[in-house]
Amino acid sequence: MTESPHILIVEARFYADIADELVRGTVEALDRASATYERIQVPGAFEIPAAIGMAARSMDVASGRRYDGFVALGCVIRGETTHYDYVCQESARGLQDLACRHGLAIGYGILTVENADQAWARAKVDRKNKGGDAAQACLAMIALRRRFNSAAGSERERNGTQA
């Protein structure tokens, strides 16, 4: 029997009310999947990849802490300067780099929108529920990694080799 996944939710608090709604959707989806989770907060979307990287590097046998996946939640609303572009691009790139380099299962729930109305339309649980979508993406990637790890283990057993 496969154990329930344990997820780290990393939430950017720059737009706290929107973050709360994204978290609500995430938690509901994780509860439905019988996943366990922990939550940490960072100031903004730009800090999310660093926080996930720190958490991933801290996972070792000695600490006893482990995460099967991560859900990145935040909101970036376009302003009058190019700051929006840098935050959106670098947070997305940072998360993609972590996922590809380290095989992390990351659900991307960072809203990148033009205004608050668009943010709310995407965050609200009874509308687009992007927090729930990010949790589902994370869970799907965990299942995929488990599938590949299981196949690799079976192949080693057939060949009589060890990892």
N, C-alpha and C positions, 0 to 999 in steps of 0.2 A: 504494500500500500504506500503510495506517495504521500509524504508529509505535506501539510499545508504550507504554502509559501509565506515567508516573512518579508515584509516590504518596508522600505524607508521612504516616507513621504517628505519631500523637501519643498517647503512653501515659501515663496517670496512674499513679503508682507508690505511691499510698497503701496499696493492698493488693497488694504486689509479686508474690506467688505467683499471685494471680488474674490480674494484668496479664500475667505471663509466659505463662499459658495462652491468654489472649485474643490475644496477639501471635503465638503459635504457630499458631493457627487462621488469623489474618490472613495471615501469611507463606506458609503452605501454599496458600491461595487465590490470592494474588498470584503465587506461583511457577507455579501451574497455568495462570494467564492470561498468563504471560511478561511480567508487569509488573515494573518496577524500583521500588525504594523506598528511602527513608531513614527513620530512626527518631529521634525526639526524646522526651525524658521531661519531664514536669511533675509537681509535687508531688501534685496531686489533680484530680478531675473539674472543679472550678470553674475551674481555670486553662486547660483545654483550648481553649475558644473564643478566649481572648486569644492563645494560642500559634498557633492556625491563622490568626487575623487578622494577627498579626505576619508570619507566613510568606507569606501572600497579598500583603500590602503590600510585601514585600521582593522579590517577583518582578518583575524588570525586565530589559531587554535588557543593561544594563551589567553586572549581576551574573552573567548567564548561568544563573541558577538558575530552574527552573520546576517547578511541580507541576501535574499534570493533575487530581489529586484528593487528598483527605485522608481518613484513617480515624481516628476518635476512639475511643479505648479507655480504659475505666476501670470502676470499681465504686464504688457508694455503697450502704452497708448501713445500714438504719434503726437509729437509736440511741434514746436516751431523750428527746431534745430535738427541736425543730423544725428544727434545722440541716439534717437530711436533706432536708426539703421544699425549702428554699432552694437547696441545692446541685443537686438534681435539676432543679428548675424553671429555674434560671438557666443551667445548663450546656446544657440542651436548647434554651431560648430563644435563647441566644447562638449556638449552632450553626445553628439555623433562620434566624436573622437574617442570618448570614453567607451561608448558602446562597441565600437569596432576594434579598438586596440585591446580592450580588456574583457570583451565578451559579456558586458553588463546588459542586463535586461532593464531598459529604461522606457517608461511611458512618458511621452512628451505632452505636457499640459500647460505650456506657456502660450497664453493668448497674445497675438500680435495684431492690434486693431487700430483703427483710425480714431475711435471715440468711445466714450463710456457706454453708449447704447449698444454698440457692437459687442463690447466686452460682456455686458449683462446678458445679451442674447445667447452668447456662447457659454457663459458660466452657469446660468440658471439650470438647476436640476430638471425642471419641467420644460425646458426648451432644448438646447443643443447638448447640454451636460458634458462639456469637454473634460471635466474632472473625472467623470465616470469612464469616458472614452480612454483617457490616459491610463487609468487603472486597468482597463481591459487590455490595452496594448502591452502593458507591463506583464500581465499574467500570460498573455499569448507568447511573449518572448521567453518567459520562464519555461513554459511548456515546450517550446521549440528547443531551448538549450538542454532541457532534460532528455528530450528525444535523441538529440545528437550525442549527449554523454552516454546514454544507455546503449546506443548503437556502437559507440566506440568501445565501451566495456565488453559488449558481446563479441566484437571483433577480436579484442585482446584474448578473451577466453577461448575462442576458436583457434587462435594461433598459438596459445600457450605462452603468451607474453604478458608482462606487467606494464603498468603505466610508467 
